Amino acid sequence: MPDECGVDHPDVSKMFPSDAIERAREIKQGLGGVGSGAYSHSQGARCFREEIAKFIEERDGGVPCDVECLFMSNGASSAINFILTALIADETCGVMLPIPQYPIYSATIDLLGGHKVGYYLDETKGWDLNMEELERSLRDAKKRGIKVNSFVLINPGNPTGQVLSKKAVQDIVKFCAKHKLVLLADEVYQENVYDDNAKFVSCKKAASDTGLLKVSAKSTLHVFNG
């Protein structure tokens, strides 16, 4: 759309607040002046990825976020579908899932013909994680011939709403590194923390703090944020 029909229209200030107009100018410039109707980079427009990277770096206390390692998607559900499709090659593949969890993971795994490898959250301890339970779940799956290649973490939890402690998140990233599991960190609800005594800690931050993620190298941790 030509500027004179959009952001520079004589009556634009009558229709939109000034901050919205300025934001539209920034976005159009970031898209190369072509507007939002044209194809963008397959990872997502760089101007948006740069803003996402800035948010992640600020969230994680300065841990660098490489724009080239970010992939935007049409919502979290689309990203989940893409990743699980890549991970589940055949009926021998398994994905570790929290119980309870919301159904997109289990439904997608069933659709792709993979195995759901459930690990139980401890309701008596506020739906916390138990490392012995994780090891048990993985061990039992291997005995059944399942090739477990990935681990789903939902933090804050859905539907449980729990926020895992810093130590719990660090234990999880170390568990995944130990067993060479791809970590799908579902952190969509990271700003929905209503317990004054709880604080969200991302898996990327935990991986950095435990030495699993070198700030000079590109991350191999798969973090999805809706």
Number of C-alpha atoms within 10 A of each C-alpha: 11 11 12 10 11 14 20 13 12 10 11 15 13 9 8 11 10 12 9 12 17 12 12 15 18 13 18 17 13 15 19 12 14 15 18 13 7 7 11 14 10 10 14 15 18 19 16 15 19 16 12 17 18 16 13 20 16 13 14 17 9 13 17 21 21 18 17 12 14 18 16 20 17 9 11 16 13 12 17 17 16 12 13 18 17 8 19 21 13 13 14 14 21 27 28 25 24 22 15 16 19 15 10 12 20 20 12 17 22 13 10 18 17 24 22 21 23 22 22 17 19 13 12 7 9 13 18 18 21 16 14 8 15 20 14 12 17 21 13 12 20 14 9 9 11 20 19 25 17 21 24 19 19 23 23 23 23 16 11 18 17 20 26 22 16 16 10 17 23 22 18 21 25 17 17 16 15 9 13 13 18 20 24 22 20 23 21 16 17 18 10 12 15 11 10 6 7 13 16 20 22 23 25 25 23 22 21 19 13 14 11 18 19 15 14 8 9 13 18 13 20 16 16 19 17 15
